[in-house]
């Protein structure tokens, strides 16, 4: 393996580094997406709860 030119080792290192960054950034992106979806879901559930309370109050007054 020591008979290969130095730039081949540099290329192999670049490929490994690129693969590592791809995996880490993909995981981070998935985590960010899940956090965003969770926040949007909480907002949606709060709106549903508020609408139920509004309808319940409206029903009580009628």
GIKA-V99507 format. One line per field, one symbol per residue. ss: DSSP state (H for helix, E for strand, C for the rest). psi: psi as a letter, one per 20 degrees, with the letter a starting at -180 (. if undefined). burial: # if it has 9 or more other C-alpha atoms within 8 Angstrom, else .. A space follows every 10 residues. Layout:
BEGIN
ss = ???
psi = ???
burial = ???
END
This chain:
BEGIN
ss = CCCCCHHHHH HHHHHHHHHH HHHHHHHHHH HHHHHHHHHH HHHHHHHHHH HHHHHHHHHH HC
psi = hiiqqhhghg gghggggggg hggghggggg ggghgghggh hggghhgggh gghghghhhh h.
burial = ........#. .......... .......... .......... .......... .......... ..
END
